Protein backbone atom coordinates (compact mmCIF):
# COMPACT_ATOMS: atom_id res chain seq x y z
CA UNK A 1 0.00 0.00 0.00
CA UNK A 2 1.40 3.40 -1.01
CA UNK A 3 2.02 5.96 1.70
CA UNK A 4 -0.25 8.99 1.48
CA UNK A 5 1.35 11.92 -0.31
CA UNK A 6 1.98 14.98 1.84
CA UNK A 7 -0.35 17.89 1.24
CA UNK A 8 0.67 20.74 -1.01
CA UNK A 9 0.97 23.00 2.06
CA UNK A 10 2.47 20.45 4.45
CA UNK A 11 4.51 22.16 7.15
CA UNK A 12 3.19 25.64 6.31
CA UNK A 13 1.12 28.03 8.38
CA UNK A 14 -1.55 30.37 7.07
CA UNK A 15 -3.71 33.28 8.17
CA UNK A 16 -6.95 33.81 6.24
CA UNK A 17 -9.26 36.79 6.71
CA UNK A 18 -12.94 36.78 5.84
CA UNK A 19 -12.92 33.08 6.62
CA UNK A 20 -16.42 32.77 8.09
CA UNK A 21 -18.06 32.43 4.69
CA UNK A 22 -17.62 32.26 0.95
CA UNK A 23 -14.18 32.13 -0.64
CA UNK A 24 -12.36 32.66 2.66
CA UNK A 25 -14.14 29.70 4.24
CA UNK A 26 -13.50 27.45 1.25
CA UNK A 27 -9.84 28.46 1.30
CA UNK A 28 -9.44 27.77 5.01
CA UNK A 29 -10.88 24.26 4.62
CA UNK A 30 -8.78 23.52 1.54
CA UNK A 31 -5.57 24.74 3.16
CA UNK A 32 -6.18 22.57 6.20
CA UNK A 33 -6.86 19.55 3.96
CA UNK A 34 -3.57 20.26 2.17
CA UNK A 35 -1.58 20.11 5.40
CA UNK A 36 -1.34 23.72 6.57
CA UNK A 37 -1.99 24.98 10.06
CA UNK A 38 -4.69 27.58 9.60
CA UNK A 39 -5.68 30.67 11.59
CA UNK A 40 -9.06 32.01 10.45
CA UNK A 41 -10.32 35.52 11.15
CA UNK A 42 -13.58 37.37 10.55
CA UNK A 43 -15.81 39.89 12.26
CA UNK A 44 -18.63 37.31 11.97
CA UNK A 45 -18.00 35.45 15.23
CA UNK A 46 -20.93 33.06 14.76
CA UNK A 47 -19.52 32.00 11.40
CA UNK A 48 -16.08 31.58 12.94
CA UNK A 49 -17.49 29.37 15.68
CA UNK A 50 -19.04 27.15 13.02
CA UNK A 51 -15.70 26.94 11.20
CA UNK A 52 -13.63 26.28 14.33
CA UNK A 53 -13.57 22.44 14.04
CA UNK A 54 -12.06 22.76 10.56
CA UNK A 55 -9.12 25.04 11.43
CA UNK A 56 -6.45 25.36 14.10
CA UNK A 57 -7.16 28.84 15.43
CA UNK A 58 -10.01 31.33 15.13
CA UNK A 59 -9.58 35.02 15.87
CA UNK A 60 -12.27 37.73 15.70
CA UNK A 61 -11.05 40.60 13.54
CA UNK A 62 -12.20 43.83 11.97
CA UNK A 63 -9.64 44.27 9.17
CA UNK A 64 -9.97 48.06 9.30
CA UNK A 65 -8.52 48.07 12.85
CA UNK A 66 -4.77 48.72 12.60
CA UNK A 67 -3.96 47.63 16.16
CA UNK A 68 -5.99 44.44 15.80
CA UNK A 69 -4.01 43.48 12.70
CA UNK A 70 -0.78 43.41 14.68
CA UNK A 71 -2.44 41.41 17.46
CA UNK A 72 -3.83 38.83 15.02
CA UNK A 73 -0.54 38.32 13.17
CA UNK A 74 1.38 38.07 16.44
CA UNK A 75 -1.18 35.55 17.77
CA UNK A 76 -0.74 33.37 14.68
CA UNK A 77 3.05 33.49 15.03
CA UNK A 78 2.80 32.68 18.73
CA UNK A 79 0.54 29.70 18.00
CA UNK A 80 2.43 28.29 15.01
CA UNK A 81 5.98 29.61 15.37
CA UNK A 82 5.91 31.45 12.05
CA UNK A 83 3.61 32.74 9.32
CA UNK A 84 4.14 31.43 5.79
CA UNK A 85 0.92 32.50 4.05
CA UNK A 86 -1.54 35.38 4.32
CA UNK A 87 -4.78 35.39 2.34
CA UNK A 88 -6.56 38.76 2.40
CA UNK A 89 -10.07 37.50 1.61
CA UNK A 90 -12.21 39.86 3.71
CA UNK A 91 -14.25 42.16 1.50
CA UNK A 92 -17.56 43.96 1.11
CA UNK A 93 -19.45 45.64 -1.71
CA UNK A 94 -22.28 48.12 -2.19
CA UNK A 95 -24.52 48.91 -5.12
CA UNK A 96 -24.06 52.47 -6.34
CA UNK A 97 -23.22 54.46 -9.47
CA UNK A 98 -21.20 57.65 -9.80
CA UNK A 99 -24.50 59.49 -9.17
CA UNK A 100 -26.02 57.37 -6.40
CA UNK A 101 -23.11 56.10 -4.27
CA UNK A 102 -22.83 57.84 -0.91
CA UNK A 103 -19.54 59.03 0.52
CA UNK A 104 -20.21 56.93 3.64
CA UNK A 105 -20.55 53.73 1.61
CA UNK A 106 -17.55 54.66 -0.55
CA UNK A 107 -15.40 55.05 2.55
CA UNK A 108 -16.74 51.86 4.15
CA UNK A 109 -16.00 49.73 1.07
CA UNK A 110 -12.53 51.17 0.61
CA UNK A 111 -11.72 50.88 4.32
CA UNK A 112 -12.38 47.13 4.27
CA UNK A 113 -11.18 46.22 0.80
CA UNK A 114 -8.19 48.52 0.38
CA UNK A 115 -7.05 49.62 3.83
CA UNK A 116 -7.67 46.15 5.29
CA UNK A 117 -5.55 44.59 2.55
CA UNK A 118 -2.81 47.18 2.97
CA UNK A 119 -2.65 46.62 6.73
CA UNK A 120 -2.59 42.85 6.28
CA UNK A 121 0.23 42.99 3.74
CA UNK A 122 2.26 45.33 5.93
CA UNK A 123 1.92 43.16 9.02
CA UNK A 124 2.64 39.95 7.11
CA UNK A 125 5.78 41.44 5.57
CA UNK A 126 6.92 42.45 9.05
CA UNK A 127 7.05 38.86 10.27
CA UNK A 128 7.70 37.02 7.00
CA UNK A 129 10.90 38.87 6.16
CA UNK A 130 12.37 37.82 9.51
CA UNK A 131 11.38 34.20 8.86
CA UNK A 132 12.93 34.10 5.39
CA UNK A 133 9.94 34.49 3.12
CA UNK A 134 6.30 33.76 2.49
CA UNK A 135 3.35 34.15 0.16
CA UNK A 136 0.61 36.80 0.30
CA UNK A 137 -2.53 36.37 -1.79
CA UNK A 138 -4.93 39.30 -2.10
CA UNK A 139 -8.52 38.86 -3.25
CA UNK A 140 -9.32 41.39 -5.92
CA UNK A 141 -12.01 40.79 -8.56
CA UNK A 142 -12.69 41.04 -12.28
CA UNK A 143 -14.17 44.37 -11.13
CA UNK A 144 -10.56 45.41 -10.53
CA UNK A 145 -9.81 44.84 -14.22
CA UNK A 146 -13.00 45.83 -16.05
CA UNK A 147 -15.61 48.35 -14.98
CA UNK A 148 -19.16 47.89 -13.76
CA UNK A 149 -21.49 50.88 -13.78
CA UNK A 150 -23.51 49.74 -10.77
CA UNK A 151 -20.69 49.16 -8.22
CA UNK A 152 -18.35 52.12 -8.41
CA UNK A 153 -16.87 51.85 -4.92
CA UNK A 154 -16.29 48.11 -5.29
CA UNK A 155 -14.60 48.58 -8.68
CA UNK A 156 -12.36 51.33 -7.34
CA UNK A 157 -11.40 49.28 -4.29
CA UNK A 158 -10.58 46.14 -6.25
CA UNK A 159 -8.58 48.11 -8.80
CA UNK A 160 -6.59 49.52 -5.89
CA UNK A 161 -5.97 46.03 -4.52
CA UNK A 162 -4.64 44.95 -7.93
CA UNK A 163 -1.95 47.64 -8.01
CA UNK A 164 -1.29 47.58 -4.26
CA UNK A 165 -0.38 43.93 -4.84
CA UNK A 166 2.04 44.74 -7.64
CA UNK A 167 3.72 47.52 -5.65
CA UNK A 168 4.19 45.26 -2.62
CA UNK A 169 5.49 42.44 -4.84
CA UNK A 170 8.10 44.72 -6.41
CA UNK A 171 9.22 46.04 -3.04
CA UNK A 172 9.54 42.59 -1.46
CA UNK A 173 11.28 41.12 -4.50
CA UNK A 174 13.81 43.92 -4.81
CA UNK A 175 14.43 43.90 -1.05
CA UNK A 176 15.41 40.23 -1.16
CA UNK A 177 12.71 39.20 1.31
CA UNK A 178 11.61 36.10 -0.65
CA UNK A 179 8.02 37.18 -0.11
CA UNK A 180 5.72 36.73 -3.09
CA UNK A 181 2.57 38.87 -3.44
CA UNK A 182 -0.14 38.02 -5.96
CA UNK A 183 -3.82 38.77 -6.55
CA UNK A 184 -6.76 36.58 -7.52
CA UNK A 185 -9.63 37.98 -9.58
CA UNK A 186 -12.88 36.00 -9.43
CA UNK A 187 -16.02 36.92 -11.29
CA UNK A 188 -19.46 36.12 -9.90
CA UNK A 189 -19.08 33.17 -7.53
CA UNK A 190 -22.00 31.66 -5.66
CA UNK A 191 -21.14 33.28 -2.31
CA UNK A 192 -23.10 35.20 0.32
CA UNK A 193 -22.04 38.53 -1.22
CA UNK A 194 -23.34 37.57 -4.67
CA UNK A 195 -26.47 36.00 -3.20
CA UNK A 196 -27.16 39.28 -1.39
CA UNK A 197 -26.71 41.20 -4.66
CA UNK A 198 -29.17 38.86 -6.38
CA UNK A 199 -31.70 39.08 -3.54
CA UNK A 200 -31.67 42.90 -3.66
CA UNK A 201 -32.54 42.99 -7.37
CA UNK A 202 -36.04 43.78 -8.63
CA UNK A 203 -36.13 40.39 -10.35
CA UNK A 204 -33.75 38.05 -8.48
CA UNK A 205 -34.20 35.07 -10.80
CA UNK A 206 -33.52 37.13 -13.90
CA UNK A 207 -30.49 38.66 -12.20
CA UNK A 208 -29.10 35.24 -11.29
CA UNK A 209 -29.56 34.05 -14.87
CA UNK A 210 -27.89 37.20 -16.20
CA UNK A 211 -24.87 36.78 -13.95
CA UNK A 212 -24.53 33.15 -15.02
CA UNK A 213 -24.77 34.08 -18.72
CA UNK A 214 -22.10 36.78 -18.32
CA UNK A 215 -19.43 34.06 -18.31
CA UNK A 216 -18.91 32.12 -21.54
CA UNK A 217 -18.90 28.94 -19.44
CA UNK A 218 -22.52 29.78 -18.65
CA UNK A 219 -22.67 29.55 -14.88
CA UNK A 220 -21.65 31.16 -11.61
CA UNK A 221 -18.31 30.11 -10.20
CA UNK A 222 -17.90 28.15 -6.99
CA UNK A 223 -15.96 29.31 -3.95
CA UNK A 224 -13.96 26.08 -4.06
CA UNK A 225 -12.77 26.87 -7.60
CA UNK A 226 -11.40 30.22 -6.47
CA UNK A 227 -9.83 28.57 -3.41
CA UNK A 228 -7.96 26.19 -5.73
CA UNK A 229 -6.37 29.16 -7.50
CA UNK A 230 -5.41 30.68 -4.15
CA UNK A 231 -3.85 27.36 -3.14
CA UNK A 232 -1.58 27.42 -6.19
CA UNK A 233 -0.31 30.90 -5.37
CA UNK A 234 0.17 30.01 -1.70
CA UNK A 235 2.12 26.84 -2.47
CA UNK A 236 5.73 26.38 -3.55
CA UNK A 237 4.44 25.40 -6.99
CA UNK A 238 4.26 29.13 -7.76
CA UNK A 239 7.76 29.90 -6.43
CA UNK A 240 8.61 32.05 -9.49
CA UNK A 241 5.29 33.90 -9.55
CA UNK A 242 4.93 37.32 -7.96
CA UNK A 243 3.09 40.52 -8.82
CA UNK A 244 0.69 38.65 -11.07
CA UNK A 245 -3.09 38.53 -11.32
CA UNK A 246 -4.80 35.16 -11.60
CA UNK A 247 -8.24 35.49 -13.17
CA UNK A 248 -10.95 32.93 -12.30
CA UNK A 249 -13.96 34.13 -14.25
CA UNK A 250 -15.33 31.50 -16.61
CA UNK A 251 -14.01 33.50 -19.56
CA UNK A 252 -15.79 36.75 -18.68
CA UNK A 253 -12.81 39.04 -19.32
CA UNK A 254 -11.73 37.17 -22.47
CA UNK A 255 -14.61 38.73 -24.42
Sine and cosine of phi, psi and omega as CSV:
sin_phi,cos_phi,sin_psi,cos_psi,sin_omega,cos_omega
0.00,0.00,0.77,-0.63,-0.02,-1.00
-0.95,0.32,0.62,-0.78,0.09,-1.00
-0.94,0.35,0.55,-0.83,0.02,-1.00
-0.90,0.44,0.67,-0.74,0.03,-1.00
-0.95,0.30,0.62,-0.79,0.05,-1.00
-0.90,0.43,0.47,-0.88,0.02,-1.00
-0.91,0.40,0.32,-0.95,-0.04,-1.00
-0.93,0.37,-0.27,0.96,0.05,-1.00
-0.88,-0.48,0.39,0.92,-0.03,-1.00
-0.84,0.55,0.76,-0.65,0.02,-1.00
0.99,0.12,-0.01,1.00,-0.03,-1.00
-0.98,-0.21,0.34,-0.94,0.03,-1.00
-0.84,-0.54,0.56,-0.83,-0.09,-1.00
-0.64,-0.77,0.54,-0.84,0.13,-0.99
-0.87,-0.50,0.80,-0.60,-0.06,-1.00
-0.80,-0.60,0.84,-0.53,0.05,-1.00
-1.00,-0.02,0.28,-0.96,-0.02,-1.00
0.87,0.50,0.55,0.84,-0.18,-0.98
-1.00,0.06,-0.07,1.00,-0.06,-1.00
-0.96,0.27,-0.30,0.95,-0.04,-1.00
-0.40,-0.92,0.17,-0.99,0.16,-0.99
0.86,0.52,-0.67,-0.74,-0.08,-1.00
-0.90,0.43,-0.63,0.77,0.02,-1.00
-0.87,0.49,-0.69,0.73,0.00,-1.00
-0.91,0.41,-0.71,0.70,0.02,-1.00
-0.88,0.48,-0.62,0.78,0.00,-1.00
-0.93,0.38,-0.68,0.74,0.01,-1.00
-0.86,0.50,-0.71,0.71,-0.01,-1.00
-0.92,0.40,-0.66,0.75,0.00,-1.00
-0.92,0.40,-0.69,0.72,0.01,-1.00
-0.87,0.50,-0.69,0.73,0.01,-1.00
-0.89,0.46,-0.67,0.74,0.02,-1.00
-0.90,0.44,-0.47,0.88,-0.01,-1.00
-1.00,-0.04,0.22,0.98,0.19,-0.98
0.98,-0.19,-0.01,1.00,-0.01,-1.00
-0.99,0.13,0.45,-0.89,0.26,-0.97
-1.00,0.06,0.78,-0.63,-0.19,-0.98
-0.85,-0.52,0.79,-0.62,0.20,-0.98
-0.97,-0.26,0.81,-0.59,-0.05,-1.00
-0.92,-0.39,0.71,-0.70,0.02,-1.00
-0.79,-0.61,0.42,-0.91,0.05,-1.00
-0.10,-1.00,0.35,-0.94,0.14,-0.99
-1.00,0.06,-0.19,0.98,0.06,-1.00
-1.00,0.09,1.00,0.00,-0.11,-0.99
-0.94,0.34,-0.50,0.86,0.05,-1.00
-0.92,0.40,-0.68,0.74,0.05,-1.00
-0.90,0.43,-0.61,0.79,0.05,-1.00
-0.90,0.44,-0.67,0.74,0.01,-1.00
-0.87,0.49,-0.61,0.79,0.02,-1.00
-0.93,0.36,-0.52,0.85,0.00,-1.00
-0.99,0.15,-0.35,0.94,-0.18,-0.98
-0.76,0.66,-0.67,0.74,0.00,-1.00
-0.89,0.45,-0.31,0.95,-0.09,-1.00
-0.99,-0.15,-0.02,1.00,0.01,-1.00
-0.73,-0.68,0.00,-1.00,-0.06,-1.00
-0.99,-0.13,-0.41,0.91,-0.07,-1.00
-0.42,-0.91,0.72,-0.69,0.11,-0.99
-0.87,-0.48,0.65,-0.76,-0.07,-1.00
-0.65,-0.76,0.88,-0.48,0.09,-1.00
-0.89,0.46,0.66,-0.75,-0.02,-1.00
-0.39,-0.92,0.73,-0.69,0.25,-0.97
-0.98,-0.18,0.91,-0.40,-0.13,-0.99
-0.94,0.34,-0.14,0.99,0.06,-1.00
-1.00,0.06,-0.08,1.00,-0.05,-1.00
-1.00,-0.04,0.95,-0.30,-0.07,-1.00
-0.86,0.50,-0.74,0.67,-0.02,-1.00
-0.89,0.46,-0.64,0.77,-0.01,-1.00
-0.91,0.42,-0.55,0.84,0.04,-1.00
-0.85,0.52,-0.72,0.69,0.00,-1.00
-0.90,0.43,-0.64,0.77,0.01,-1.00
-0.89,0.46,-0.68,0.73,-0.04,-1.00
-0.92,0.40,-0.72,0.69,0.01,-1.00
-0.90,0.44,-0.68,0.73,0.02,-1.00
-0.91,0.42,-0.57,0.82,0.04,-1.00
-0.92,0.40,-0.64,0.77,0.03,-1.00
-0.91,0.42,-0.68,0.73,0.02,-1.00
-0.91,0.42,-0.64,0.77,0.02,-1.00
-0.90,0.44,-0.62,0.79,-0.03,-1.00
-0.97,0.25,-0.62,0.78,-0.15,-0.99
-0.94,-0.34,-0.23,0.97,-0.02,-1.00
1.00,-0.06,-0.33,0.94,-0.01,-1.00
-0.20,-0.98,0.16,-0.99,0.11,-0.99
-0.76,-0.64,0.88,-0.47,-0.03,-1.00
-0.99,-0.15,-0.50,0.87,-0.14,-0.99
-0.68,-0.74,0.70,-0.71,0.20,-0.98
-0.83,-0.55,0.76,-0.65,0.13,-0.99
-0.90,-0.44,0.92,-0.38,0.05,-1.00
-1.00,0.04,1.00,0.03,-0.07,-1.00
-0.97,-0.22,-0.30,0.95,-0.03,-1.00
-0.87,0.49,0.74,-0.68,0.01,-1.00
-0.23,-0.97,0.41,-0.91,0.06,-1.00
-0.68,-0.73,0.24,-0.97,0.05,-1.00
-0.54,-0.84,0.42,-0.91,0.10,-1.00
-0.75,-0.66,0.40,-0.92,0.09,-1.00
-1.00,-0.03,0.80,-0.60,0.01,-1.00
0.02,-1.00,0.67,-0.74,0.04,-1.00
-0.99,-0.11,0.00,-1.00,0.05,-1.00
-0.87,0.49,-0.38,0.93,0.01,-1.00
-1.00,-0.07,-0.48,0.88,-0.14,-0.99
-0.96,-0.29,-0.32,0.95,-0.04,-1.00
-0.92,0.40,0.70,-0.71,0.03,-1.00
-1.00,0.04,0.42,-0.91,0.04,-1.00
-0.90,0.45,-0.59,0.81,0.00,-1.00
-0.88,0.47,-0.71,0.71,0.01,-1.00
-0.94,0.35,-0.62,0.79,0.06,-1.00
-0.84,0.55,-0.74,0.67,-0.03,-1.00
-0.92,0.39,-0.61,0.79,-0.01,-1.00
-0.90,0.43,-0.72,0.69,0.00,-1.00
-0.89,0.45,-0.71,0.70,-0.04,-1.00
-0.95,0.31,-0.49,0.87,0.06,-1.00
-0.89,0.45,-0.71,0.71,-0.01,-1.00
-0.96,0.28,-0.80,0.59,-0.18,-0.98
-0.97,0.25,-0.62,0.79,-0.06,-1.00
-0.99,-0.13,-0.83,0.56,-0.05,-1.00
-0.91,0.42,-0.63,0.78,0.03,-1.00
-0.88,0.48,-0.66,0.75,0.03,-1.00
-0.93,0.37,-0.67,0.74,0.06,-1.00
-0.85,0.52,-0.75,0.66,-0.02,-1.00
-0.89,0.46,-0.66,0.76,0.01,-1.00
-0.89,0.45,-0.71,0.70,0.03,-1.00
-0.87,0.49,-0.70,0.71,-0.04,-1.00
-0.88,0.47,-0.70,0.72,-0.02,-1.00
-0.94,0.34,-0.60,0.80,0.04,-1.00
-0.91,0.41,-0.68,0.73,0.03,-1.00
-0.87,0.50,-0.62,0.78,0.00,-1.00
-0.81,0.58,-0.69,0.72,-0.07,-1.00
-1.00,-0.05,-0.52,0.86,-0.04,-1.00
-0.93,0.36,-0.59,0.80,-0.04,-1.00
-0.92,0.39,-0.49,0.87,0.04,-1.00
-0.97,0.25,-0.44,0.90,-0.03,-1.00
-1.00,-0.02,-0.09,1.00,0.07,-1.00
0.99,-0.15,0.21,0.98,0.10,-0.99
0.68,-0.73,0.00,-1.00,-0.01,-1.00
0.21,-0.98,-0.03,-1.00,0.01,-1.00
-0.74,-0.68,0.77,-0.64,0.07,-1.00
-0.91,-0.41,0.77,-0.64,0.04,-1.00
-0.85,-0.53,0.86,-0.51,-0.01,-1.00
-0.96,-0.26,0.73,-0.69,0.04,-1.00
-1.00,0.08,0.94,-0.35,0.16,-0.99
-0.98,-0.21,-0.69,-0.72,-0.06,-1.00
-0.15,-0.99,0.28,-0.96,0.18,-0.98
-0.89,0.46,-0.37,0.93,0.07,-1.00
-0.94,0.34,-0.13,0.99,0.14,-0.99
-1.00,-0.06,0.00,1.00,-0.01,-1.00
-0.87,-0.49,-0.68,0.73,0.06,-1.00
-0.86,-0.52,0.41,-0.91,-0.08,-1.00
-1.00,0.08,0.34,-0.94,0.13,-0.99
-0.65,-0.76,0.83,-0.55,-0.11,-0.99
-0.90,0.43,-0.45,0.89,-0.16,-0.99
-1.00,-0.03,-0.12,0.99,-0.08,-1.00
-0.70,-0.72,0.90,0.43,-0.15,-0.99
-0.90,0.43,-0.67,0.74,-0.02,-1.00
-0.92,0.39,-0.66,0.75,0.01,-1.00
-0.89,0.45,-0.72,0.70,0.03,-1.00
-0.86,0.51,-0.73,0.68,-0.02,-1.00
-0.88,0.48,-0.67,0.74,-0.03,-1.00
-0.92,0.39,-0.66,0.75,-0.05,-1.00
-0.97,0.26,-0.49,0.87,0.15,-0.99
-0.91,0.42,-0.62,0.79,0.05,-1.00
-0.90,0.43,-0.66,0.75,0.03,-1.00
-0.88,0.48,-0.64,0.77,0.01,-1.00
-0.84,0.54,-0.74,0.67,-0.07,-1.00
-1.00,0.09,-0.46,0.89,0.17,-0.98
-0.83,0.55,-0.69,0.73,0.00,-1.00
-0.87,0.49,-0.72,0.70,-0.03,-1.00
-0.91,0.41,-0.65,0.76,0.02,-1.00
-0.89,0.46,-0.72,0.69,0.01,-1.00
-0.90,0.44,-0.62,0.78,0.01,-1.00
-0.89,0.46,-0.69,0.72,0.02,-1.00
-0.89,0.45,-0.70,0.71,0.00,-1.00
-0.87,0.49,-0.76,0.65,-0.05,-1.00
-0.92,0.40,-0.63,0.77,0.01,-1.00
-0.90,0.43,-0.74,0.67,-0.05,-1.00
-0.95,0.31,-0.35,0.94,0.03,-1.00
-1.00,0.08,-0.12,0.99,0.02,-1.00
0.97,0.25,0.40,0.91,-0.07,-1.00
-0.98,0.18,-0.27,0.96,-0.09,-1.00
0.87,0.50,0.56,0.83,0.09,-1.00
-0.95,-0.32,0.84,-0.55,0.03,-1.00
-0.99,-0.15,0.62,-0.78,-0.01,-1.00
-0.74,-0.68,0.87,-0.50,-0.04,-1.00
-0.70,-0.72,0.28,-0.96,0.04,-1.00
-0.83,-0.56,0.50,-0.87,0.05,-1.00
-0.89,-0.45,0.66,-0.75,-0.13,-0.99
-0.80,-0.59,1.00,0.05,0.05,-1.00
-0.98,0.18,0.37,-0.93,0.22,-0.98
-0.99,-0.11,-0.59,-0.81,-0.06,-1.00
-0.96,0.26,0.95,-0.32,0.08,-1.00
-0.96,-0.27,0.45,-0.89,-0.07,-1.00
-0.98,0.20,0.97,0.25,-0.04,-1.00
-0.87,-0.50,0.12,-0.99,-0.01,-1.00
-0.86,0.51,-0.61,0.80,-0.01,-1.00
-0.90,0.44,-0.71,0.71,0.00,-1.00
-0.94,0.34,-0.62,0.78,0.05,-1.00
-0.88,0.48,-0.62,0.79,0.04,-1.00
-0.91,0.41,-0.65,0.76,0.05,-1.00
-0.88,0.47,-0.68,0.73,0.01,-1.00
-0.90,0.43,-0.71,0.71,-0.05,-1.00
-0.90,0.44,-0.48,0.88,-0.04,-1.00
-0.99,0.12,-0.12,0.99,-0.04,-1.00
-0.97,0.24,0.38,-0.92,0.03,-1.00
-0.90,0.44,-0.60,0.80,0.03,-1.00
-0.78,-0.62,1.00,0.05,-0.10,-1.00
-0.83,0.56,-0.67,0.74,-0.05,-1.00
-0.91,0.42,-0.67,0.74,0.03,-1.00
-0.91,0.42,-0.61,0.79,0.03,-1.00
-0.89,0.45,-0.71,0.71,0.03,-1.00
-0.86,0.51,-0.71,0.70,0.00,-1.00
-0.90,0.44,-0.62,0.78,0.01,-1.00
-0.91,0.41,-0.66,0.75,0.03,-1.00
-0.90,0.43,-0.64,0.76,0.02,-1.00
-0.91,0.42,-0.65,0.76,-0.03,-1.00
-0.95,0.31,-0.32,0.95,-0.03,-1.00
-0.88,0.48,-0.50,0.86,0.02,-1.00
-1.00,-0.04,0.73,-0.68,0.06,-1.00
-0.82,0.58,-0.45,0.89,0.06,-1.00
-0.96,0.27,-0.18,0.98,0.22,-0.98
0.98,0.18,0.42,0.91,0.03,-1.00
-0.38,-0.92,0.22,-0.97,0.17,-0.98
-0.95,0.30,0.46,-0.89,0.11,-0.99
-0.97,0.23,0.12,-0.99,0.07,-1.00
-0.89,-0.45,0.57,-0.82,0.00,-1.00
-0.83,0.56,-0.59,0.81,-0.02,-1.00
-0.91,0.42,-0.51,0.86,0.02,-1.00
-0.94,0.33,-0.60,0.80,0.07,-1.00
-0.94,0.34,-0.64,0.77,0.02,-1.00
-0.86,0.51,-0.59,0.81,0.00,-1.00
-0.90,0.43,-0.60,0.80,0.06,-1.00
-0.93,0.37,-0.64,0.76,0.05,-1.00
-0.89,0.46,-0.65,0.76,0.02,-1.00
-0.84,0.54,-0.70,0.71,0.01,-1.00
-0.85,0.53,-0.73,0.69,-0.04,-1.00
-0.94,0.35,-0.46,0.89,0.02,-1.00
-0.98,0.21,-0.44,0.90,-0.11,-0.99
-1.00,0.08,0.19,-0.98,0.04,-1.00
-0.95,0.31,-0.16,0.99,0.05,-1.00
-0.89,0.46,-0.42,0.91,-0.02,-1.00
-0.96,-0.27,0.56,0.83,-0.12,-0.99
-0.88,0.48,-0.37,0.93,-0.01,-1.00
-0.95,-0.32,0.39,0.92,-0.05,-1.00
-0.88,-0.48,0.90,-0.44,0.08,-1.00
-0.49,-0.87,0.53,-0.85,0.01,-1.00
0.96,0.28,0.27,0.96,-0.06,-1.00
-0.98,-0.22,0.20,-0.98,0.06,-1.00
-0.84,-0.54,0.84,-0.54,-0.02,-1.00
-0.97,-0.23,0.91,-0.42,-0.10,-1.00
-1.00,-0.10,0.78,-0.63,0.02,-1.00
-0.80,-0.60,1.00,0.06,-0.23,-0.97
-0.64,-0.77,0.25,0.97,0.01,-1.00
0.88,0.47,0.35,0.94,0.02,-1.00
1.00,-0.04,0.08,1.00,-0.09,-1.00
-0.82,0.58,-0.74,0.67,-0.09,-1.00
-1.00,0.09,-0.02,1.00,0.04,-1.00
-0.99,0.15,-0.18,0.98,-0.09,-1.00
-0.98,0.18,0.00,0.00,0.00,0.00
